[in-house]
Amino acid sequence: MNLLTRVVLVIAVALLPPLAMQGFNEVTLRAARRDEVRQEALRDARTLDAELDAIIAGARNALVAAVAIPAIRAADAASCEPLLQSVFADLAFLREARLVGDDGRVICATAPQADGMDLSAAPEVRQARARGELALGAFTRSPLDRHAELPVAYPVRGLAGPGPVLVGEIDLDWLRRRLTGRLLPEGAAMTVADRDGTILVAVPDAAAVGGPLGPVLRPLLDASAPAIDVRPGPDGVPRAEAVLPPERSGSELLVSASLSTGPVFAAADAASARSYALIGGGFLAALALAAWMARGMIARPMHVILATAERWQRGDMAARLPAPHPRTEFGRIAGAVNALLDAVAAGQAGLRERLAELRAIYDGSPVGLGYVDPDMRYVTVNARLAEINDCAAAAHRGRTVREVLPATADRIEPVLRRALAGEKIPPQEVNSATEAAPGLKRRLLVSYQPVVAPDGAVLGVVIAVQEITALRQAEAALRSALERANAELGQRVAERTAQFEAEVREREAAQAQLQQAQKMEVIGQLTGGVAHDFNNLLTAIVGNLELAMARSAGRPDITRLLAGAMRSADRGAALTQRMLAFGRRQFLRPQPVAIPALLDGMWELLTGSIGPAVRLEVEAPATLRPARADPNQIELVMLNLVVNARDAMPGGGQILISAAEERVSPGQPHPAALVPGDYVRIAVRDSGEGMDQDTLARAFEPFFTTKPVGRGSGLGLPMVQGVVAQSDGGVAIRSTPGQGTTVTVWLPCADTDASAPAVPPLTVVTVATTDGSGRRILLVDDDDDVAAFAAICLSDAGYVVRRAASGVEALRLLEQGAPPDLMIADLGMPGMNGLQLAVAARQRFPALPILIATGYAAEDADARGTLDLPVLAKPFKAADLLGRVAELLRVASCDARPAAALPESPAPRSLAGAR
């Protein structure tokens, strides 16, 4: 059968079953239409959810604005009612509003009949107080006129005690008209239900409002993903229904949207009928045209290609295809085939050269190399393996391993069989004797690696042999020398054991402590270095997230995603701080700290972190002497210990924080091995599950945690130990399973009067809207992502930014033209670092303000100790950067004025000292 006949038959076979193909296409088309309707229903459901989210946000904004009114915040019954009526008079979607007091009764309302109503059991009131934020209630009917409503509640925040709660009622009839009139196409249906499964809005079945969800939708209340299905609706009309469960909806409500599928399928049926007619009419015409075109356009060119291929097979390497028009397919095929034949001819010459090079490397290798086939016959060996086997390379080829090495074949052949079965044999040390000199023992390192074809078949085994006799002899000599030295040392130690027994025990204890300290120092350097690099990465991540959030205004879906990413980045920054604390790589700022005042200031933070199921008590006398420590780090230590105690009590319990003074006398054993002196002892005791001895022994081990994956980093207690040790203090744990745990921290007392302020007030730098007014800034950073983020922030603020990727490039820019108003330099740059750049820049421009950016505390100390330069810690945000730049430029402007014009105010504090 020739090619032309085959082409016609292929076309005929392709055209014969058009009806079957059309049927398949019809099924596919209907499935596609079905998917389109399902996706359209999902889009409508998400549109409904976005509208609901906007309405709830509007209700929240109205409640937030109302609770800001002083009379409402004060729960003044006489004046709050007219205020509520005036605030909510123009809000069509909020039907009623009520102010609920601490006892759960209505203090005032837009409808006076609701005064005195008891709403203490209302879930939205309890949730609003518990969360401190807007809370959605469940479906309800107004006790005044039985009107369908959805309550929302917002607490009056910032007051002592529970505080009043403002409750608004969203009109569900208004909500139904709003959603139906603006968002749904004609003939569509929708259902909105609260988390209890009560229907809030139903279209077209409005009578279902207030009733429970049906058996189809109710199981989706607890679903974690949207559900889409096509099913008959309550009116019998087939609809594609998309359901967003509360967990996946922004409004925290179940949202369902349904679209009729009838019109879509009718159009598809009409299109199918037309396609059947077209296929039937063009069947014969296509066959005739295909036969005529195939003869001239396919058969003749293929005959020429086959003839050239036959010449090449017969050994005519000069055979080439004639070059027809290059724009035709066969013209391009002919050109490609000719190019391929040219490349094959050239490749054969190049292959011979590469093989010669590989052979030279193979033969010159100091490692013995050989290849055996599946029959365990040598195919090739290099000169070194021939030397090791004491047999000429030519004598190996074609002979089996047993024929070449009869003395060791029993040992080699089983290993070769394993390798031929596909097993990779790791290097093994063996003793071997040459065939020519059996008494000469040698130590060999031998490996067997199978050579596997793409189809999985084992083609053979590569044998690699390296002689290590001299190496093992040297090791044996070294071991012998060490054994002799150890024996001599042991004899000397034995002779002097009685005299120096106490000294030996002390030295052994010191060596153990030194080894532990060295191990912790190595781990600390590793974690500190990782945290340093991670801070650089986080700077670019946090900065670009900030820029993306600023440019995503009006896109709440994107803003939510970016906010989640920002929270994760903040957690990453917190983790790097823990790693730096554990590695003792932080730059601490010790000062007198009044522990009672510090614990009192952390009360809300601590109680908010442990939740209502855990009771917190603090026992710290006001006369307690201040401790010498960094207050920010001690706050972090206390927060870590309290959170760990909370996690040890999943069912709730009690945490007691007690503080007292303790004096450690010389020679007194101490659980934290403290040096003699006066200390402030802080103990955190919980009533939790406690720890067994194995867990207690590993409590301070870095990255060890008993919490589930994702719940803990294993750096909490090591961070506590690092901060306390860096503060010249100590920490110890006492725990018994079932009886709770006590973590005790000792901090040295400060050399100051107990009445002196322990913790000086910290300055919080607030960055207002910045106007750079065209001032010039030189930005030097070798990290392009960090530099790009900083440049965008500064440019958006009105500054003129010039960038340099190294210290050398920055000096070149400084020598060109007028100096900048400010230079920002990264401290850790290769070649010339930021500190060296600052020294060189100050030599040229002594008054140039310089800001150093760093993510490592040790570099922070270098910058402060050498030039007393202001430091911006990484990762920093846009507000931190702009605030420091504006402050430094303001100070530089003040320094440039005459002395009489300078304002009488203290020097600004560095951002590194602000919280």
C-alpha positions in Angstrom: 0.0 0.0 0.0 1.6 3.3 -1.1 1.7 6.5 0.8 -1.1 8.2 -1.2 -3.5 5.4 -0.5 -2.6 5.5 3.2 -3.2 9.2 3.4 -6.6 8.9 1.7 -7.5 6.0 4.0 -6.5 8.0 7.1 -8.7 10.9 6.0 -11.6 8.5 5.3 -11.2 6.8 8.7 -11.2 10.3 10.2 -14.4 11.3 8.4 -16.4 8.0 8.6 -17.4 8.3 12.3 -18.3 12.0 12.3 -21.6 11.3 14.0 -19.9 9.4 16.8 -17.4 12.2 17.2 -20.2 14.7 17.2 -21.9 12.8 19.9 -18.7 12.8 22.0 -18.3 16.6 21.3 -21.9 17.1 22.3 -21.3 15.4 25.7 -18.1 17.4 26.1 -19.9 20.6 25.1 -22.7 19.9 27.6 -20.1 19.1 30.3 -18.4 22.4 29.4 -21.6 24.3 29.5 -22.4 22.6 32.8 -19.0 23.7 34.2 -19.6 27.2 32.9 -22.9 27.4 34.7 -21.4 26.0 37.9 -18.5 28.5 37.8 -21.0 31.3 37.1 -23.0 30.2 40.1 -19.8 30.2 42.2 -19.0 33.7 41.0 -22.6 34.8 41.9 -22.2 33.3 45.3 -18.9 35.1 45.9 -20.5 38.3 44.6 -23.4 37.8 47.1 -20.8 37.1 49.8 -18.8 40.2 49.0 -22.0 42.3 49.1 -22.9 40.8 52.5 -19.4 41.4 53.8 -19.7 45.1 52.7 -23.1 45.4 54.4 -21.8 43.9 57.6 -18.7 46.2 57.4 -21.1 49.2 57.0 -23.0 48.0 60.1 -19.7 47.8 61.9 -18.7 51.3 60.8 -22.1 52.7 62.0 -21.7 50.9 65.4 -18.1 52.1 65.8 -19.1 55.7 65.0 -22.0 55.5 67.6 -19.9 54.0 70.4 -17.5 56.9 70.0 -20.2 59.3 71.2 -19.4 60.3 74.8 -23.0 59.9 76.0 -23.2 56.4 74.6 -19.8 55.4 76.0 -21.0 56.7 79.4 -24.3 54.7 79.0 -26.3 57.9 79.8 -29.9 56.7 79.5 -31.3 60.2 79.4 -29.4 61.4 76.4 -28.3 58.3 74.5 -31.8 57.5 73.1 -32.2 60.6 71.0 -28.5 60.3 69.9 -29.1 56.7 68.8 -32.3 57.8 66.9 -30.4 60.6 65.1 -27.4 58.3 64.3 -29.5 55.5 62.8 -32.3 57.5 61.3 -30.8 57.5 57.8 -29.5 53.9 57.9 -32.0 51.8 56.0 -30.3 48.5 56.6 -30.1 48.9 60.5 -33.7 48.7 61.6 -33.2 49.1 65.4 -30.3 49.8 67.8 -30.1 49.1 71.5 -27.4 49.9 74.1 -26.9 46.9 76.5 -25.4 47.6 79.9 -23.1 45.5 82.0 -26.0 43.5 83.5 -27.3 42.6 80.0 -30.4 44.9 80.1 -31.2 47.5 77.5 -30.2 51.0 78.7 -31.7 52.9 75.8 -32.9 52.1 72.2 -34.1 53.7 69.1 -37.5 52.1 70.0 -38.3 53.1 73.6 -40.4 50.0 74.0 -37.2 48.0 74.2 -35.9 49.8 77.3 -35.2 47.4 80.1 -35.2 44.3 77.8 -32.9 41.5 79.0 -30.3 40.6 76.4 -27.7 39.0 78.7 -28.3 35.6 77.0 -27.9 37.0 73.5 -25.0 35.2 71.8 -23.9 38.3 69.9 -23.5 40.3 73.2 -21.4 37.6 74.8 -19.2 37.2 71.7 -18.7 40.9 71.2 -17.5 41.2 74.8 -15.3 38.1 74.6 -13.7 39.1 71.2 -13.6 42.9 71.7 -14.8 43.2 68.1 -17.9 43.0 66.0 -20.0 39.9 66.5 -22.8 38.4 64.4 -25.8 37.0 66.1 -28.3 34.4 64.9 -31.7 34.9 63.1 -34.2 36.6 65.4 -37.6 38.3 65.1 -38.2 41.6 66.8 -40.0 41.2 70.1 -41.9 44.4 69.2 -43.3 43.6 65.8 -42.0 40.1 64.9 -40.0 41.5 62.0 -37.1 39.2 60.7 -33.7 40.6 61.8 -30.0 39.7 62.0 -28.4 41.2 65.1 -24.8 42.6 65.1 -23.0 43.8 68.3 -20.0 45.9 68.9 -18.5 46.6 72.4 -17.6 49.9 73.9 -13.9 49.4 74.3 -11.4 51.0 76.6 -13.5 50.9 79.8 -12.9 49.0 83.0 -15.0 45.9 83.4 -17.2 44.3 80.7 -18.5 47.6 79.4 -21.7 48.3 77.4 -22.4 46.7 74.0 -24.3 48.4 71.2 -26.6 46.0 69.3 -28.0 46.8 65.8 -30.6 44.8 63.9 -30.0 44.3 60.1 -33.4 44.4 58.4 -33.6 41.0 56.5 -36.4 42.2 54.2 -34.2 45.1 53.1 -31.3 42.7 52.8 -33.4 40.5 50.5 -34.4 43.4 48.3 -30.8 44.6 48.2 -29.3 41.3 47.1 -32.1 40.5 44.6 -32.3 43.8 42.9 -28.6 44.3 42.3 -26.7 41.0 42.1 -28.8 38.1 40.8 -29.8 37.5 37.1 -33.3 36.8 36.2 -34.5 33.3 37.2 -31.7 32.8 39.7 -32.2 31.7 43.3 -30.2 32.2 46.4 -30.1 31.3 50.1 -28.3 33.0 53.0 -28.2 31.3 56.4 -26.4 31.9 59.7 -24.0 29.5 61.4 -26.9 27.9 63.3 -28.5 26.8 60.0 -31.4 29.3 60.1 -32.4 30.8 56.7 -31.9 34.6 56.6 -32.7 35.3 52.9 -34.4 32.9 50.4 -35.2 33.6 46.8 -37.7 32.8 45.3 -39.1 31.0 48.4 -39.3 34.0 50.7 -41.5 32.0 53.1 -38.5 29.9 54.1 -36.9 32.8 56.0 -36.6 31.8 59.7 -36.8 28.1 59.0 -33.9 25.6 59.1 -31.8 24.7 56.1 -32.7 21.6 54.1 -30.9 18.3 54.3 -28.8 19.2 51.2 -27.3 22.5 52.6 -27.2 21.8 56.3 -24.1 19.4 56.1 -22.2 22.3 54.3 -22.3 24.5 57.5 -19.1 22.8 58.7 -17.5 22.4 55.2 -14.0 23.8 54.6 -14.3 24.4 50.8 -17.0 25.7 48.4 -19.5 23.1 47.0 -21.0 23.2 43.5 -23.6 20.9 42.1 -26.4 20.7 39.6 -29.8 19.6 41.1 -33.5 20.4 40.8 -34.6 23.3 42.9 -37.6 23.5 45.1 -39.7 24.6 42.1 -38.5 21.6 40.1 -36.3 23.7 37.7 -32.7 22.2 37.3 -30.2 24.7 38.6 -26.5 24.9 39.2 -26.0 25.7 42.8 -22.8 27.0 44.4 -22.5 27.1 48.2 -19.9 29.1 50.2 -19.7 27.6 53.8 -19.2 30.1 56.7 -15.6 29.1 57.0 -14.8 30.2 53.4 -17.1 33.3 53.2 -16.0 36.8 54.2 -19.4 37.5 55.9 -19.1 34.3 58.1 -22.6 33.3 56.7 -23.6 30.4 54.4 -24.2 31.8 51.0 -25.9 29.8 48.1 -26.5 30.9 44.5 -28.4 28.9 41.9 -28.7 29.4 38.1 -31.1 27.7 35.7 -29.4 25.4 33.2 -32.3 25.2 30.6 -31.3 28.0 28.3 -27.7 27.0 28.1 -28.4 23.4 27.1 -31.0 24.5 24.5 -28.4 26.5 22.7 -26.0 23.6 22.8 -28.6 21.2 21.2 -29.2 23.7 18.3 -25.5 24.0 17.7 -25.1 20.2 17.6 -27.8 19.8 14.9 -26.1 22.4 12.7 -22.7 20.6 13.1 -24.2 17.2 12.0 -25.5 18.8 8.8 -22.2 20.4 8.0 -20.2 17.2 8.5 -22.6 15.2 6.3 -22.4 17.7 3.5 -18.6 18.0 3.4 -17.8 14.3 3.8 -17.4 13.3 0.1 -15.9 16.7 -1.0 -13.2 16.3 1.7 -12.2 12.9 0.5 -11.9 13.9 -3.2 -9.9 17.1 -2.3 -7.6 15.2 0.1 -6.8 12.6 -2.6 -5.9 15.2 -5.2 -3.7 17.3 -2.9 -2.0 14.3 -1.3 -0.7 13.1 -4.6 1.1 16.2 -5.5 2.1 17.6 -2.1 3.0 14.5 -0.1 3.7 11.5 -2.2 6.3 13.0 -4.6 8.4 14.8 -1.8 8.3 11.7 0.3 9.6 9.6 -2.5 12.7 11.9 -2.8 13.3 11.7 1.0 13.2 7.9 1.0 15.5 7.7 -2.0 18.1 9.9 -0.2 17.7 7.8 3.0 18.4 4.6 1.1 21.6 6.1 -0.4 22.8 7.1 3.1 22.1 3.5 4.3 24.2 2.2 1.5 27.2 4.2 2.8 26.9 7.3 0.5 27.8 9.9 3.2 27.6 12.7 0.6 23.9 12.0 -0.1 21.8 15.1 0.5 18.2 16.1 -0.3 17.6 18.6 -3.1 16.6 21.9 -1.5 13.0 22.8 -2.7 11.4 26.1 -1.8 12.4 26.9 1.9 9.0 28.2 2.8 7.3 24.8 2.2 7.1 22.2 4.9 9.0 19.7 2.8 11.5 22.4 2.0 12.1 22.9 5.7 12.2 19.1 6.3 14.8 18.8 3.5 16.9 21.6 5.1 16.6 20.0 8.5 17.6 16.6 7.3 20.6 18.0 5.4 21.7 19.9 8.5 21.2 16.8 10.6 23.4 14.7 8.2 26.1 17.5 8.3 25.9 17.5 12.1 26.2 13.7 12.3 29.3 13.8 10.1 30.9 16.6 12.1 29.8 14.9 15.4 31.5 11.7 14.5 34.8 13.6 14.3 34.2 15.5 17.5 33.1 12.3 19.2 36.4 10.6 18.3 38.2 13.6 19.9 36.1 13.5 23.1 36.6 9.7 23.4 40.4 10.2 23.1 40.3 12.8 25.9 38.1 10.6 28.1 40.4 7.7 27.5 43.4 9.8 28.6 41.6 10.8 31.8 40.5 7.2 32.3 43.9 5.7 31.9 45.6 8.4 33.9 43.3 8.2 36.9 45.0 7.3 40.3 41.9 5.2 41.1 41.7 1.8 39.4 38.6 1.7 37.2 37.1 -1.2 35.3 33.8 -2.2 33.6 32.3 -5.7 33.6 29.3 -7.0 31.5 26.4 -9.0 32.9 28.4 -12.2 32.3 31.1 -10.8 34.7 33.6 -10.4 31.9 36.0 -7.5 31.8 35.2 -5.1 29.0 37.8 -2.5 29.8 40.2 -1.6 32.7 42.6 1.4 33.1 46.3 1.2 33.8 45.9 1.6 37.6 43.5 -1.3 38.0 45.7 -3.5 35.8 48.6 -2.6 38.2 46.6 -3.4 41.3 45.4 -6.7 39.8 49.0 -7.4 38.7 47.7 -8.3 35.2 48.1 -6.5 31.9 45.1 -4.4 30.7 44.9 -6.4 27.5 44.8 -9.6 29.4 41.6 -8.5 31.2 39.4 -7.9 28.1 37.0 -10.7 27.4 38.0 -12.8 30.5 35.8 -13.4 33.5 36.7 -12.1 37.0 37.4 -15.7 38.1 39.8 -16.2 35.2 41.7 -13.0 36.1 41.5 -13.2 39.9 41.0 -16.8 40.9 42.2 -16.3 44.5 39.6 -13.6 45.3 36.8 -14.5 42.9 34.7 -16.2 45.6 34.6 -12.9 47.5 34.1 -10.6 44.5 31.4 -12.6 42.5 28.6 -12.4 45.1 29.0 -8.7 45.4 29.0 -8.4 41.6 25.8 -10.3 41.4 24.1 -7.9 43.8 25.3 -5.0 41.7 24.1 -6.6 38.5 20.7 -7.0 40.2 20.6 -3.1 40.5 21.9 -2.6 44.0 24.4 0.2 44.6 27.2 -1.2 46.7 28.9 1.4 49.0 32.7 1.5 49.2 34.1 -1.4 51.2 37.6 -1.9 52.7 39.1 -5.2 51.9 42.5 -6.9 52.5 43.9 -8.3 49.2 47.0 -10.1 48.0 48.4 -10.0 44.5 48.4 -13.1 42.4 52.1 -12.8 41.8 53.0 -12.2 45.5 50.3 -13.8 47.7 52.2 -12.8 50.9 52.0 -9.1 50.1 48.9 -7.8 51.9 47.3 -4.5 50.7 44.4 -2.5 51.9 41.9 -1.6 49.2 38.8 0.6 49.1 36.4 -1.0 46.5 33.0 0.1 45.2 30.6 -1.5 42.7 28.1 0.7 40.9 25.6 -0.7 38.4 25.2 0.9 35.0 21.4 1.1 34.3 19.8 1.7 30.9 16.8 4.1 30.5 14.5 1.1 30.4 15.8 -0.1 33.8 18.0 -2.9 32.5 21.4 -3.3 34.1 24.1 -3.1 31.4 27.1 -3.9 33.6 29.0 -2.8 36.7 31.7 -0.1 37.1 34.4 -1.2 39.6 36.5 1.5 41.4 39.5 0.4 43.4 41.7 2.7 45.5 44.7 1.4 47.4 44.8 2.9 50.9 47.6 0.7 52.4 49.9 3.6 53.2 47.0 5.6 54.7 46.0 2.7 57.0 49.6 2.1 58.0 50.0 5.8 58.9 46.7 5.6 60.9 48.0 2.4 62.7 51.3 4.1 63.5 49.4 7.1 64.9 47.1 4.9 66.9 50.1 3.1 68.3 51.8 6.4 69.2 48.6 7.6 70.9 48.2 4.3 72.8 51.8 4.6 74.0 51.2 8.2 75.0 47.9 7.3 76.7 49.6 4.5 78.5 52.4 6.8 79.7 49.8 9.4 80.7 47.7 6.8 82.5 50.8 5.7 84.5 51.6 9.2 85.5 48.0 9.9 86.4 47.9 6.7 88.5 51.0 7.7 90.3 49.6 11.1 91.2 45.9 10.1 91.7 45.9 10.1 95.5 47.6 13.6 95.6 45.5 15.3 92.9 42.1 13.4 93.1 40.1 16.6 93.9 41.9 18.5 91.2 41.1 15.9 88.6 37.4 15.9 89.5 37.3 19.7 89.2 39.2 19.6 85.9 36.8 17.0 84.5 33.8 19.0 85.5 35.4 22.1 83.9 36.1 20.2 80.7 32.5 19.0 80.6 31.2 22.6 81.1 33.7 23.8 78.5 32.5 21.2 75.9 28.9 22.2 76.6 29.7 25.9 76.3 31.6 25.3 73.1 28.8 23.3 71.6 26.3 25.9 72.6 28.6 28.6 71.2 28.8 26.8 67.9 25.0 26.4 67.8 24.6 30.0 68.9 26.9 31.2 66.1 25.0 29.2 63.6 21.6 30.4 64.7 22.9 34.0 65.0 24.3 33.8 61.5 21.0 32.3 60.1 19.0 35.0 61.9 21.3 37.7 60.5 20.8 36.5 56.9 17.1 35.9 57.6 16.7 39.5 58.8 18.0 40.7 55.4 15.5 38.5 53.6 12.7 39.7 55.9 13.5 43.3 55.2 12.7 42.9 51.5 9.7 40.6 52.2 8.1 43.0 54.8 8.9 46.1 52.8 7.5 44.7 49.5 4.4 43.5 51.4 3.9 47.0 52.8 4.2 48.5 49.3 1.8 45.9 47.9 -0.8 46.6 50.6 -0.5 50.3 50.0 -1.2 49.7 46.3 -4.0 47.2 46.8 -6.5 49.8 48.3 -10.0 48.9 47.2 -9.1 45.2 46.8 -10.1 43.7 50.2 -9.5 40.1 48.9 -5.9 40.9 48.0 -5.5 43.0 51.2 -6.5 40.1 53.3 -4.0 37.8 51.6 -1.2 40.4 52.0 -2.2 41.0 55.7 -1.8 37.2 56.3 1.6 37.3 54.6 2.6 40.3 56.7 1.5 38.4 59.9 3.7 35.5 58.8 6.6 37.8 58.1 6.2 39.4 61.6 6.2 35.9 63.1 9.4 35.2 61.1 10.9 38.4 62.6 10.0 37.3 66.1 11.6 33.9 65.4 14.8 35.6 64.3 14.8 37.6 67.6 14.4 34.3 69.5 17.3 32.8 67.6 19.5 35.8 68.3 18.5 35.7 72.0 19.3 32.0 72.1 22.6 32.5 70.4 23.3 35.5 72.7 23.9 37.7 69.7 21.6 40.5 70.8 22.8 43.9 71.8 21.2 44.2 75.3 20.7 47.6 77.0 20.8 46.8 80.7 19.3 49.3 83.1 17.5 49.2 86.5 14.2 47.4 86.1 11.5 47.5 88.7 10.1 44.0 88.4 6.7 44.8 90.1 6.1 47.7 87.8 7.2 45.7 84.7 4.7 42.8 85.6 2.0 45.4 86.3 2.5 46.9 82.9 2.4 43.5 81.2 -0.9 42.5 83.0 -3.2 43.0 80.0 -0.7 41.4 77.6 -0.2 38.4 79.8 -3.9 37.9 80.5 -4.9 38.4 76.9 -2.3 35.8 75.9 -3.4 33.0 78.2 -7.2 33.3 77.8 -10.1 33.1 80.3 -9.5 29.4 81.2 -6.3 30.2 83.0 -6.1 32.3 86.2 -3.0 34.5 86.6 -1.8 35.7 90.0 1.3 38.0 90.7 3.0 38.3 94.0 5.7 41.0 93.8 6.3 43.3 96.8 6.6 47.0 95.9 9.8 47.3 98.0 11.6 44.8 95.8 15.0 46.0 94.7 15.3 46.7 90.9 17.1 44.2 88.7 19.8 45.0 86.2 18.6 43.9 82.8 17.2 44.9 79.4 13.4 45.6 80.1 12.3 44.7 76.6 14.1 41.3 76.7 12.8 40.6 80.2 9.2 41.3 79.0 9.9 38.8 76.2 11.2 36.3 78.8 8.1 36.6 80.9 5.8 36.3 78.0 7.5 33.1 76.8 7.3 31.6 80.3 3.6 32.4 80.7 2.7 31.1 77.2 4.6 27.9 77.9 2.8 27.5 81.2 -0.6 28.1 79.4 0.3 25.4 76.8 1.0 23.0 79.7 -2.6 23.4 80.9 -4.9 22.7 77.9 -7.9 22.3 80.2 -7.2 25.5 82.2 -5.5 26.1 85.5 -3.6 28.6 87.5 -0.3 30.5 86.9 1.5 32.2 89.8 4.3 34.7 89.2 6.2 35.5 92.4 9.2 37.8 92.8 11.6 38.1 95.8 15.2 39.0 96.7 17.9 36.3 97.2 21.5 36.5 98.3 24.0 33.8 97.0 26.8 33.4 99.4 30.4 32.2 98.5 30.6 28.4 98.4 26.8 28.0 98.5 25.6 25.4 95.9 23.0 26.9 93.6 20.7 25.3 91.0 21.6 27.9 88.4 25.4 27.9 89.4 25.3 31.7 90.1 28.3 33.7 91.3 28.0 35.2 94.8 25.9 38.4 95.0 22.4 39.8 95.3 19.7 38.7 92.9 16.0 39.2 92.1 14.3 35.8 91.9 11.3 35.5 89.6 9.4 32.2 89.6 6.6 31.2 87.2 4.6 28.2 88.5 1.8 26.4 86.8 -0.6 23.7 87.8 -0.2 21.8 84.5 0.8 18.4 83.4 4.5 18.7 84.4 7.5 17.0 82.7 9.2 13.7 83.1 12.9 13.4 83.7 13.7 12.8 80.0 11.8 15.9 78.9 13.2 18.0 81.8 16.7 17.0 80.7 16.1 18.3 77.2 14.1 21.4 78.1 16.8 23.9 77.2 17.9 21.9 74.1 17.6 24.1 71.0 14.7 23.2 68.6 13.4 20.5 71.1 9.6 20.8 71.6 6.8 18.5 72.8 4.2 20.7 71.0 2.5 19.5 67.8 4.1 20.4 64.4 3.5 24.1 63.7 2.7 25.0 67.3 6.2 25.6 68.6 9.8 26.3 67.3 11.7 24.8 70.2 13.5 28.1 70.9 11.3 29.5 73.7 13.3 28.2 76.7 16.7 28.4 74.9 15.9 32.1 74.2 15.0 32.6 77.9 18.3 30.9 78.9 20.3 33.0 76.4 18.8 36.4 77.5 19.2 35.6 81.2 22.8 34.3 80.7 23.6 37.4 78.7 22.2 39.5 81.6 24.6 37.7 84.1 21.8 35.7 85.6 20.6 32.1 85.7 17.5 29.9 85.1 16.4 26.6 86.5 13.4 24.3 86.1 11.7 22.1 88.7 8.8 19.8 87.5 7.0 16.7 88.5 4.5 14.8 86.2 1.0 15.7 87.3 2.1 18.4 89.7 3.0 21.3 87.4 6.2 23.1 86.6 8.1 26.0 88.1 10.6 28.0 86.0 12.8 30.3 88.2 14.9 33.2 86.8 17.6 35.0 88.7 18.6 38.5 87.7 21.4 40.5 89.4 20.2 43.4 91.5 21.0 46.9 90.2 23.4 49.2 92.0 20.8 51.9 92.5 18.4 53.0 95.1 15.2 51.0 95.2 13.2 54.2 95.0 14.8 55.2 91.7 12.7 54.6 88.5 13.5 51.0 87.4 12.3 51.2 83.9 12.8 54.6 82.2 9.9 55.6 79.9 10.5 54.4 76.4 10.1 56.8 73.5 7.8 55.6 70.8 8.7 57.2 67.5 5.7 58.1 65.4 6.3 58.7 61.7 4.0 61.2 60.1 3.5 61.8 56.4 6.9 62.7 55.1 7.8 65.3 52.5 11.3 64.8 51.3 11.2 68.2 49.4 13.7 66.9 46.9 16.5 66.3 49.5 19.2 63.9 48.2 19.8 60.5 49.8 22.6 58.1 48.9 21.4 54.5 49.5 24.2 51.8 49.7 23.2 48.1 50.0 24.5 45.0 48.2 21.1 43.3 48.5 19.1 44.5 45.5 15.7 43.5 47.0 16.3 45.5 50.2 17.7 48.5 48.2 14.8 48.5 45.8 12.2 48.5 48.7 14.0 51.3 50.5 14.4 53.4 47.3 10.7 53.1 46.5 9.7 54.2 50.1 12.1 57.2 50.0 11.1 58.2 46.4 7.4 58.0 47.3 8.2 60.3 50.3 9.7 63.0 48.0 13.4 62.2 48.4 15.8 62.0 45.4 17.5 58.7 45.8 20.8 57.5 44.3 21.7 53.8 44.8 25.1 52.1 45.1 25.7 48.4 45.4 29.1 48.6 47.2 31.2 50.9 49.3 33.6 51.6 46.4 30.7 52.7 44.2 29.3 54.9 47.0 32.6 56.7 47.4 32.7 57.3 43.6 29.3 58.8 43.8 30.2 61.0 46.8 33.1 62.5 44.8 30.8 63.4 41.9 29.0 66.7 42.4 27.4 68.1 45.6 27.3 65.7 48.6 23.9 64.2 49.6 21.9 65.3 52.5 22.0 61.9 54.1 23.7 58.5 53.4 22.1 55.1 54.4 24.6 52.2 54.3 24.2 48.5 55.0 26.8 47.4 57.6 27.5 43.8 56.3 28.7 44.3 52.8 31.5 42.4 51.1 34.8 44.2 50.5 34.3 47.6 52.1 31.6 47.2 54.8 29.3 50.0 56.0 31.5 51.0 58.9 34.6 51.5 56.7 32.5 53.4 54.2 31.3 55.7 57.0 34.9 56.4 58.1 35.9 57.3 54.5 32.8 59.4 54.0 33.3 61.4 57.2 36.9 62.1 56.1 35.5 63.8 53.0 32.3 65.3 54.5 32.5 65.5 58.3 29.0 66.9 58.7 27.3 64.2 56.5 24.5 62.4 58.4 24.9 58.6 58.2 22.4 55.9 59.0 23.6 52.3 59.4 21.3 49.4 58.6 22.1 46.0 60.1 20.3 42.7 61.0 23.0 41.5 63.5 23.5 42.7 67.1 27.3 42.3 67.0 27.4 44.7 64.0 25.1 47.0 65.9 27.7 47.1 68.7 30.5 47.8 66.3 28.7 50.7 64.7 27.8 52.3 68.1 31.2 51.8 69.6 33.3 53.1 66.7 31.6 56.2 65.4 28.4 56.3 67.6 26.3 56.1 64.4 22.5 55.8 64.5 21.5 52.2 63.7 18.3 51.0 61.9 17.7 47.3 62.8 16.6 44.8 60.2 13.9 43.9 59.4 12.5 47.4 59.2 9.3 48.7 57.8 8.6 51.8 55.7 7.5 53.8 58.8 10.8 52.9 60.6 12.9 54.0 57.7 11.1 57.2 56.9 11.0 58.1 60.7 14.7 57.7 61.1 15.5 59.6 57.9 13.2 62.5 58.8 14.7 62.6 62.4 18.3 62.6 61.2 17.6 65.3 58.6 15.8 67.4 61.2 18.8 67.1 63.7 21.3 67.9 60.9 19.3 71.0 60.0 19.2 72.1 63.6 23.0 71.6 63.9 23.6 73.7 60.9 21.8 76.7 62.4 23.5 79.4 64.5 23.6 78.4 68.2 21.0 81.0 69.2 18.5 79.6 66.8 18.7 76.0 68.1 15.6 74.9 70.0 16.1 73.9 73.7 15.1 70.2 73.5 16.8 67.0 74.4 18.6 65.1 71.6 16.4 62.6 69.8 16.6 59.0 70.7 17.6 56.3 68.2 14.8 54.2 66.9 16.8 51.2 68.2 15.8 52.2 71.7 12.1 52.6 71.0 9.5 50.0 71.4 
